[in-house]
Amino acid sequence: MKQLKLTANNAEEWKPIPGHPAYVASNHGQIKKLYSGKGGNGGAIILAIFTAPVGYQFVKIVIDGRKYTFGVHQLVAAAFIGPCPRGHEVNHIDGNKANNIPENLEYVTHKENCQLSTKQRGRIKLTTEIVYEIRQALEAGERQVDVGARYGVAQGTVSAIKRRTIWKRI
């Protein structure tokens, strides 16, 4: 799955995240913590993003001294689209869970998100070439979840390819 392209003049823009005044999100899918310093001179640090086995990206945010984990897509959507309406969730329009730019995010109901996800998964077609690449990556020691995320398939599918319960003759 391809990421949506940012235009050449699309400079990184930062907006406050509603409900989290010490944090801002960028139109490039990054999250930054703002620090206030002495004499009004503050600083900022871009937070480390980690990717879950299912492909979503997350950051840790401190609220009242406690760490909480938030989806980057949720924070970027809140900053650039607005607060999530009740009963809705964020959908990645292109199906790429790591593509957290605002133009790729939209609010949909859970039912709509499931329907869209099914359609997006239906577009994934494994080819002989991809199966070879998956097997090579596994032989090189890559984790099944990482290989699955790269090719847009579930870890279980990668496992079945490895065990040759599917794509047996390749």
Buried (B, 14 or more C-beta within 10 A) or exposed (E): BEEEEBEEEEEEEBBBBEEBEBBBBBBBBBBBBBEEEEEEEEEEEEBEBEBEEEBBBBBBBEEEEEEEEBBBBBBBBBBBBEEBEEEBBBBBBBBBBBBBBBBBBBBBEEEBBEEBBEEBEEEBEBEEEBBEBBBEBBEEEBEBBBBBBBBBBBBEBBBBBBEEEEBEEE
